[in-house]
Amino acid sequence: MPRETSHETHHDHGVLLEPARPEVAPPPLYQVMLLNDDYTPMDFVVTVLQHFFSMDLDKATQVMLHVHTRGRGVCGVFTREVAESKVAQVNEFSRMNQHPLLCTMEKASG
């Protein structure tokens, strides 16, 4: 007598397969750099570092002095979109306040 296939029972024997998780590489990071110039007041640079990069007064002063003596300095390391936004915000803020201070970004090493 043939078996009815609609009522057959299949048993799982305890094998649990997890769905494959694709390996996702972390996004590339970018350094936001502040460039020295001979015209922007030091206190304005400190204000920029505090406002746009959430530095306290001591850290902002330290970074400002580094930029002043070395020609440029790192304000922070961010994903590309955040770095682009920070650069645009700082450059616009500087222009609005009639200062030539420039901010750039470059791919972080490592």
C-alpha positions in Angstrom: 0.0 0.0 0.0 1.5 3.4 -1.0 2.2 6.0 1.7 0.4 9.2 1.7 3.0 11.9 1.1 0.8 14.7 2.5 0.9 13.3 6.0 4.6 12.3 6.1 6.5 13.6 9.1 10.1 14.8 8.8 12.1 15.2 11.9 15.0 17.6 12.4 17.9 15.9 14.2 19.2 19.0 16.1 21.3 20.6 13.3 21.0 24.3 13.7 22.3 26.4 10.9 22.8 30.1 11.5 22.5 32.4 8.6 25.8 33.5 7.2 26.9 36.9 8.4 28.8 38.9 5.8 32.1 40.3 7.0 31.9 44.0 7.0 35.1 46.1 7.0 35.1 49.2 9.1 34.7 52.4 7.1 37.9 54.2 6.2 38.7 57.1 8.5 39.8 60.6 7.7 41.8 63.2 9.7 40.4 66.6 9.8 43.3 69.1 9.6 43.5 72.7 10.6 46.0 74.8 8.6 47.9 77.7 10.0 47.7 81.2 8.6 49.2 84.6 9.6 45.9 86.4 10.1 43.4 84.3 12.1 43.5 85.3 15.8 44.5 82.4 18.1 41.4 82.9 20.2 39.2 82.3 17.2 41.1 79.1 16.4 40.5 77.9 20.1 36.8 78.8 19.7 36.6 76.7 16.5 38.2 73.7 18.2 35.9 74.0 21.2 32.7 74.4 19.2 33.2 72.0 16.3 35.4 69.4 17.9 34.2 69.5 21.5 37.6 70.2 22.9 38.0 71.7 26.4 40.0 74.9 26.7 43.3 73.2 27.5 43.1 70.7 24.6 41.9 73.4 22.2 44.8 75.7 23.2 47.3 72.8 22.9 46.1 72.0 19.3 46.0 75.6 18.4 49.6 76.0 19.4 50.6 72.9 17.5 48.9 74.3 14.4 50.6 77.7 14.9 54.1 76.2 15.3 54.0 73.3 12.9 51.7 74.7 10.2 48.9 72.2 10.6 47.4 69.9 13.1 44.8 67.1 13.5 41.5 68.2 15.0 39.9 64.7 15.0 39.5 61.5 13.1 36.1 60.7 11.6 34.3 58.7 8.9 34.3 60.4 5.5 30.8 61.9 5.8 31.5 63.3 9.2 34.9 64.7 8.2 33.4 66.3 5.1 30.7 67.9 7.2 33.3 69.2 9.8 35.5 70.7 7.1 32.5 72.5 5.5 31.2 73.8 8.8 34.6 75.2 9.9 35.4 76.8 6.5 32.0 78.4 6.4 32.2 79.6 10.0 35.6 81.1 9.2 34.4 82.8 6.1 31.3 84.2 7.9 33.6 85.7 10.5 36.0 87.1 7.9 39.0 84.9 8.8 41.1 82.9 6.3 41.3 79.8 8.6 41.1 76.7 6.5 40.3 73.1 7.4 41.0 70.1 5.2 40.8 66.3 5.4 43.0 63.5 4.4 42.7 59.7 4.7 44.1 58.5 8.0 47.0 56.2 7.9 46.8 52.8 9.4 
